[in-house]
Structure formats: C-alpha cells, structure tokens
C-alpha cells in the first residue's frame, strides 16, 4: 500500500517526530511505500485559501496534494498542545479536502505526560471524520515520549508491541477498504 505518515509538530525540540519516523520505518519494513509529510518542513503559510482555490499553489503544495490523493491511507502523528492536536498540523491539513475522501486514518497521539495525548487523539479522530475519512477506532496513545527513545532508536518493548498492534489494525482497515473499492468497481 502507498501510505502517508504525517509528522504533526513544527516545534524545534519536537519528540513526536521520532514517533512518526518509527511509524514510517515499521510500515516500510512491512513492504509498504511511505511518504512522510512533515509539517515543519512543509511550513505552509497560514491558510487563506484551500489548495484548490489557491491561484498559484507552490510545487510543494501540489506534491502534498498528490501524495495524499494517491495514498491508500494516512497515519497522523501529533503531540498534544493545550488539550488538542497541534495548530501547525491543522493548518497544513486544512489546505486539502477532497484528497481525504474515504481514506483510512490512523491516529497516533504523543505527550510527555501520563495520558499519552488522549485529548489530541479524540480531537483528531473527530477531525478525520469531518474530512470524510474512515477512522480506525483505536488510537495509539504515546505517554512519556521522552522515555521511549535513545539516540533515535525505540527502546521501550511494551510501546513497540502496542505500535505493532496498532499498525496491524490500521493495515487491516486499509486492506478492507481497498477490497471494498475493488469489489464496487467490478460490480
């Protein structure tokens, strides 16, 4: 499958980016093609017009639109900021709409605290539904992210197990949606 992993923080000391990289690495190990959308690198200006109404969209916006539209699903990784997901993530995702139609969404929330970003996860699930996405019901919560990695390597075996189970469920959802779409085309 062609998948998009969205790294949803633009902060300089972001720790959620390690989680996004780990998600992408594990999906690639399973044989999937992964396109990383990093909101910090994209650095889209504050939204004035959506992509389809932007008079002269940048090549980066065109590439982002195409990557999402051509994907078989998205995994969004976001830190929790003030009880929700990051503003940089919302600004980036709001540029697009039709690209998300009937795509499976997996939600990974990250926090330095004990609750693992549960408020960000719930907000992102609602947001993905608003985009006409099909959301995996179980989000992956990532508490105490600062304790999970050492030198860029995931060292927490319990979290690695939860991540693998989450990805297994997400891939199942994506394959089920693909099978339904193929079946609809054939009939």
C-alpha positions in Angstrom: 0.0 0.0 0.0 1.0 3.6 -0.6 0.8 5.3 2.8 1.3 8.8 4.1 2.7 9.4 7.6 2.1 13.0 8.9 4.6 14.3 11.4 2.4 17.0 13.1 4.7 19.2 15.1 6.7 22.2 14.0 8.4 22.8 17.3 12.2 22.8 17.4 12.5 20.2 20.1 9.6 18.0 18.9 9.7 14.5 20.2 6.6 13.3 18.3 8.7 13.4 15.1 10.7 10.4 16.4 7.4 8.5 16.7 6.4 9.5 13.1 9.8 8.3 11.8 9.3 5.0 13.7 5.8 4.5 12.3 7.2 5.1 8.8 10.1 2.7 9.3 7.9 -0.1 10.6 5.4 0.3 7.7 8.3 0.2 5.2 9.6 -2.9 6.9 6.2 -4.5 6.2 6.7 -3.7 2.5 4.6 -0.6 2.2 5.6 2.6 0.4 5.7 5.6 2.9 5.6 9.3 2.1 6.5 11.4 5.2 4.7 14.7 5.3 6.5 16.8 7.9 4.5 19.9 8.8 7.7 21.6 9.9 9.5 21.1 6.6 6.3 21.9 4.6 6.0 25.2 6.5 2.8 26.2 4.7 1.7 29.8 5.3 -1.4 30.5 7.4 -4.3 29.3 5.5 -6.0 31.9 3.4 -7.3 29.7 0.6 -7.6 25.9 0.3 -5.3 24.2 -2.3 -8.0 24.0 -4.9 -8.7 27.8 -4.6 -5.1 28.9 -4.4 -4.3 30.9 -7.5 -0.7 29.7 -7.8 0.0 26.8 -5.5 3.6 26.0 -4.8 5.2 22.9 -6.2 5.3 21.6 -2.6 1.5 22.1 -2.2 1.0 20.3 -5.5 3.2 17.4 -4.4 1.4 17.2 -1.0 -2.0 17.1 -2.6 -0.9 14.4 -5.0 0.8 12.3 -2.2 -2.4 12.4 -0.1 -4.8 11.8 -3.1 -2.7 8.8 -4.4 -2.3 7.3 -1.0 -4.2 4.3 0.4 -4.3 5.8 3.9 -2.8 8.2 6.4 -1.3 7.9 9.8 -1.3 11.2 11.6 1.2 11.7 14.5 0.6 14.7 16.7 1.7 16.0 20.1 -1.0 17.2 22.4 -0.9 21.0 22.6 -3.3 22.7 25.1 -5.7 19.8 25.1 -5.8 19.2 21.3 -3.6 18.4 18.3 -1.1 20.9 17.0 -2.1 24.1 15.2 0.6 23.5 12.6 -0.9 20.1 11.8 -4.4 21.6 11.4 -3.1 24.5 9.2 -1.4 22.0 7.0 -4.2 19.5 6.7 -6.9 22.2 6.1 -5.4 23.1 2.7 -6.8 19.9 1.4 -10.2 18.2 1.5 -11.2 16.0 -1.5 -7.9 14.2 -1.2 -9.0 12.6 2.0 -12.3 11.1 0.8 -12.8 7.5 2.0 -9.2 7.2 3.1 -8.4 5.2 6.3 -6.9 7.3 9.0 -4.8 6.0 11.9 -4.2 8.4 14.8 -1.1 8.5 17.0 -1.1 11.0 19.8 2.1 11.9 21.8 2.7 13.6 25.1 5.3 14.0 27.8 2.7 13.2 30.4 0.9 10.1 31.6 -2.2 10.4 29.5 -0.4 10.0 26.2 -2.2 12.7 24.3 -5.8 11.3 24.7 -7.4 14.7 24.1 -5.4 15.2 20.9 -6.3 11.7 19.7 -10.1 12.3 20.3 -9.9 15.7 18.5 -8.0 14.2 15.6 -10.5 11.3 15.2 -13.3 13.8 15.0 -11.4 16.0 12.6 -10.6 13.0 10.3 -14.3 12.0 10.2 -15.1 15.6 9.2 -12.7 15.2 6.3 -14.8 12.1 5.2 -12.0 9.8 6.3 -12.6 6.3 7.7 -11.0 6.4 11.2 -9.5 3.4 13.0 -11.4 3.4 16.3 -8.4 2.7 18.4 -5.9 5.5 18.5 -2.3 4.8 19.7 -1.5 6.9 22.8 2.1 7.6 23.5 2.7 8.7 27.1 6.1 9.8 28.4 7.6 10.0 24.9 10.8 11.3 26.4 11.5 7.9 27.9 10.8 5.8 24.7 13.8 6.5 22.5 17.6 6.6 22.9 19.7 8.0 20.1 16.7 7.8 17.7 16.1 4.1 18.5 12.9 2.9 20.1 13.9 1.2 23.3 10.6 0.5 25.0 9.5 -3.0 24.2 5.9 -2.5 25.6 5.3 0.5 23.4 6.8 -1.3 20.4 4.3 -4.0 20.9 1.4 -1.6 21.1 2.7 0.2 18.0 2.9 -3.1 16.0 -0.7 -4.0 17.1 -1.9 -0.5 16.1 -0.2 -0.8 12.7 -1.6 -4.3 12.1 -5.2 -2.9 12.8 -4.6 0.1 10.6 -3.3 -2.0 7.7 -6.3 -4.4 8.1 -8.6 -1.4 7.8 -6.8 -0.1 4.7 -6.9 -3.5 3.0 -10.6 -3.9 3.8 -11.4 -0.5 2.3 -9.3 -1.4 -0.8 -11.1 -4.7 -1.2 -14.5 -3.0 -0.9 -13.5 -0.4 -3.5 -12.2 -3.1 -5.9 -15.4 -5.0 -5.4 -17.5 -1.9 -6.2 -15.6 -1.4 -9.4 -16.1 -5.0 -10.5 -19.9 -4.9 -10.0 
